[in-house]
């Protein structure tokens, strides 16, 4: 298994729009082959700083989703809400 950590920074005032778009993106991801689970967190004192933790069967499953047309569609709604490019890091279970 692999965990993918996605760090995002949202433009001030757009948190509610982000939440809606992020929920839609998660619904799409849940249907992707190899998706196991996901959770969304925000920093305690900074709701503009978000962390998405997803778990995938393997790196190939994540890469397939990452480059899929479905993710591209949902990201078109998310990207305008971000103040900087998202950072994605993959972590393997030992």
NUVEXKE-438328 format. One record per residue (C-alpha): x, y, z; residue in three letters; residue number from 1. Coordinates in steps of 0.25 Angstrom, whole numbers, plus 5000, padded with zeros to 4 digits. Layout:
// residues N
<r><px>X</px><py>Y</py><pz>Z</pz><rest>ala</rest><nr>NUM</nr></r>
...
// end
This chain:
// residues 94
<r><px>5000</px><py>5000</py><pz>5000</pz><rest>unk</rest><nr>1</nr></r>
<r><px>5004</px><py>5014</py><pz>4998</pz><rest>unk</rest><nr>2</nr></r>
<r><px>4999</px><py>5028</py><pz>5004</pz><rest>unk</rest><nr>3</nr></r>
<r><px>4998</px><py>5040</py><pz>4996</pz><rest>unk</rest><nr>4</nr></r>
<r><px>4999</px><py>5053</py><pz>5003</pz><rest>unk</rest><nr>5</nr></r>
<r><px>4994</px><py>5065</py><pz>4996</pz><rest>unk</rest><nr>6</nr></r>
<r><px>4996</px><py>5079</py><pz>5002</pz><rest>unk</rest><nr>7</nr></r>
<r><px>4988</px><py>5091</py><pz>4997</pz><rest>unk</rest><nr>8</nr></r>
<r><px>4987</px><py>5105</py><pz>5000</pz><rest>unk</rest><nr>9</nr></r>
<r><px>4974</px><py>5112</py><pz>4997</pz><rest>unk</rest><nr>10</nr></r>
<r><px>4972</px><py>5126</py><pz>4994</pz><rest>unk</rest><nr>11</nr></r>
<r><px>4966</px><py>5134</py><pz>5005</pz><rest>unk</rest><nr>12</nr></r>
<r><px>4950</px><py>5134</py><pz>5005</pz><rest>unk</rest><nr>13</nr></r>
<r><px>4949</px><py>5122</py><pz>4996</pz><rest>unk</rest><nr>14</nr></r>
<r><px>4949</px><py>5112</py><pz>5007</pz><rest>unk</rest><nr>15</nr></r>
<r><px>4934</px><py>5108</py><pz>5004</pz><rest>unk</rest><nr>16</nr></r>
<r><px>4936</px><py>5107</py><pz>4989</pz><rest>unk</rest><nr>17</nr></r>
<r><px>4948</px><py>5098</py><pz>4992</pz><rest>unk</rest><nr>18</nr></r>
<r><px>4941</px><py>5089</py><pz>5001</pz><rest>unk</rest><nr>19</nr></r>
<r><px>4930</px><py>5087</py><pz>4990</pz><rest>unk</rest><nr>20</nr></r>
<r><px>4940</px><py>5084</py><pz>4979</pz><rest>unk</rest><nr>21</nr></r>
<r><px>4949</px><py>5075</py><pz>4988</pz><rest>unk</rest><nr>22</nr></r>
<r><px>4937</px><py>5067</py><pz>4992</pz><rest>unk</rest><nr>23</nr></r>
<r><px>4933</px><py>5065</py><pz>4977</pz><rest>unk</rest><nr>24</nr></r>
<r><px>4948</px><py>5061</py><pz>4974</pz><rest>unk</rest><nr>25</nr></r>
<r><px>4948</px><py>5051</py><pz>4986</pz><rest>unk</rest><nr>26</nr></r>
<r><px>4935</px><py>5044</py><pz>4980</pz><rest>unk</rest><nr>27</nr></r>
<r><px>4942</px><py>5042</py><pz>4967</pz><rest>unk</rest><nr>28</nr></r>
<r><px>4955</px><py>5037</py><pz>4974</pz><rest>unk</rest><nr>29</nr></r>
<r><px>4946</px><py>5027</py><pz>4982</pz><rest>unk</rest><nr>30</nr></r>
<r><px>4942</px><py>5020</py><pz>4969</pz><rest>unk</rest><nr>31</nr></r>
<r><px>4957</px><py>5019</py><pz>4963</pz><rest>unk</rest><nr>32</nr></r>
<r><px>4963</px><py>5006</py><pz>4963</pz><rest>unk</rest><nr>33</nr></r>
<r><px>4972</px><py>5004</py><pz>4974</pz><rest>unk</rest><nr>34</nr></r>
<r><px>4967</px><py>5015</py><pz>4983</pz><rest>unk</rest><nr>35</nr></r>
<r><px>4965</px><py>5010</py><pz>4998</pz><rest>unk</rest><nr>36</nr></r>
<r><px>4962</px><py>5022</py><pz>5006</pz><rest>unk</rest><nr>37</nr></r>
<r><px>4964</px><py>5037</py><pz>5008</pz><rest>unk</rest><nr>38</nr></r>
<r><px>4963</px><py>5048</py><pz>5018</pz><rest>unk</rest><nr>39</nr></r>
<r><px>4963</px><py>5063</py><pz>5017</pz><rest>unk</rest><nr>40</nr></r>
<r><px>4969</px><py>5072</py><pz>5028</pz><rest>unk</rest><nr>41</nr></r>
<r><px>4972</px><py>5087</py><pz>5031</pz><rest>unk</rest><nr>42</nr></r>
<r><px>4982</px><py>5093</py><pz>5039</pz><rest>unk</rest><nr>43</nr></r>
<r><px>4977</px><py>5097</py><pz>5053</pz><rest>unk</rest><nr>44</nr></r>
<r><px>4978</px><py>5112</py><pz>5052</pz><rest>unk</rest><nr>45</nr></r>
<r><px>4979</px><py>5113</py><pz>5037</pz><rest>unk</rest><nr>46</nr></r>
<r><px>4967</px><py>5108</py><pz>5029</pz><rest>unk</rest><nr>47</nr></r>
<r><px>4974</px><py>5112</py><pz>5016</pz><rest>unk</rest><nr>48</nr></r>
<r><px>4984</px><py>5101</py><pz>5018</pz><rest>unk</rest><nr>49</nr></r>
<r><px>4979</px><py>5087</py><pz>5014</pz><rest>unk</rest><nr>50</nr></r>
<r><px>4984</px><py>5073</py><pz>5015</pz><rest>unk</rest><nr>51</nr></r>
<r><px>4978</px><py>5062</py><pz>5007</pz><rest>unk</rest><nr>52</nr></r>
<r><px>4983</px><py>5048</py><pz>5011</pz><rest>unk</rest><nr>53</nr></r>
<r><px>4979</px><py>5037</py><pz>5002</pz><rest>unk</rest><nr>54</nr></r>
<r><px>4982</px><py>5022</py><pz>5002</pz><rest>unk</rest><nr>55</nr></r>
<r><px>4984</px><py>5014</py><pz>4989</pz><rest>unk</rest><nr>56</nr></r>
<r><px>4987</px><py>4999</py><pz>4986</pz><rest>unk</rest><nr>57</nr></r>
<r><px>5000</px><py>5003</py><pz>4979</pz><rest>unk</rest><nr>58</nr></r>
<r><px>5007</px><py>5014</py><pz>4973</pz><rest>unk</rest><nr>59</nr></r>
<r><px>5002</px><py>5010</py><pz>4959</pz><rest>unk</rest><nr>60</nr></r>
<r><px>4988</px><py>5012</py><pz>4963</pz><rest>unk</rest><nr>61</nr></r>
<r><px>4991</px><py>5026</py><pz>4968</pz><rest>unk</rest><nr>62</nr></r>
<r><px>4998</px><py>5030</py><pz>4956</pz><rest>unk</rest><nr>63</nr></r>
<r><px>4987</px><py>5024</py><pz>4947</pz><rest>unk</rest><nr>64</nr></r>
<r><px>4977</px><py>5033</py><pz>4955</pz><rest>unk</rest><nr>65</nr></r>
<r><px>4987</px><py>5045</py><pz>4955</pz><rest>unk</rest><nr>66</nr></r>
<r><px>4987</px><py>5045</py><pz>4940</pz><rest>unk</rest><nr>67</nr></r>
<r><px>4973</px><py>5041</py><pz>4938</pz><rest>unk</rest><nr>68</nr></r>
<r><px>4963</px><py>5050</py><pz>4930</pz><rest>unk</rest><nr>69</nr></r>
<r><px>4954</px><py>5049</py><pz>4942</pz><rest>unk</rest><nr>70</nr></r>
<r><px>4964</px><py>5056</py><pz>4951</pz><rest>unk</rest><nr>71</nr></r>
<r><px>4967</px><py>5066</py><pz>4941</pz><rest>unk</rest><nr>72</nr></r>
<r><px>4952</px><py>5070</py><pz>4941</pz><rest>unk</rest><nr>73</nr></r>
<r><px>4951</px><py>5071</py><pz>4956</pz><rest>unk</rest><nr>74</nr></r>
<r><px>4964</px><py>5079</py><pz>4957</pz><rest>unk</rest><nr>75</nr></r>
<r><px>4959</px><py>5089</py><pz>4947</pz><rest>unk</rest><nr>76</nr></r>
<r><px>4949</px><py>5093</py><pz>4958</pz><rest>unk</rest><nr>77</nr></r>
<r><px>4960</px><py>5093</py><pz>4969</pz><rest>unk</rest><nr>78</nr></r>
<r><px>4972</px><py>5099</py><pz>4963</pz><rest>unk</rest><nr>79</nr></r>
<r><px>4966</px><py>5113</py><pz>4962</pz><rest>unk</rest><nr>80</nr></r>
<r><px>4963</px><py>5113</py><pz>4977</pz><rest>unk</rest><nr>81</nr></r>
<r><px>4978</px><py>5110</py><pz>4980</pz><rest>unk</rest><nr>82</nr></r>
<r><px>4988</px><py>5121</py><pz>4984</pz><rest>unk</rest><nr>83</nr></r>
<r><px>4999</px><py>5112</py><pz>4979</pz><rest>unk</rest><nr>84</nr></r>
<r><px>5002</px><py>5099</py><pz>4972</pz><rest>unk</rest><nr>85</nr></r>
<r><px>4998</px><py>5087</py><pz>4981</pz><rest>unk</rest><nr>86</nr></r>
<r><px>5009</px><py>5078</py><pz>4986</pz><rest>unk</rest><nr>87</nr></r>
<r><px>5008</px><py>5063</py><pz>4985</pz><rest>unk</rest><nr>88</nr></r>
<r><px>5017</px><py>5053</py><pz>4993</pz><rest>unk</rest><nr>89</nr></r>
<r><px>5016</px><py>5038</py><pz>4992</pz><rest>unk</rest><nr>90</nr></r>
<r><px>5019</px><py>5030</py><pz>5005</pz><rest>unk</rest><nr>91</nr></r>
<r><px>5021</px><py>5015</py><pz>5005</pz><rest>unk</rest><nr>92</nr></r>
<r><px>5018</px><py>5006</py><pz>5016</pz><rest>unk</rest><nr>93</nr></r>
<r><px>5030</px><py>4998</py><pz>5021</pz><rest>unk</rest><nr>94</nr></r>
// end
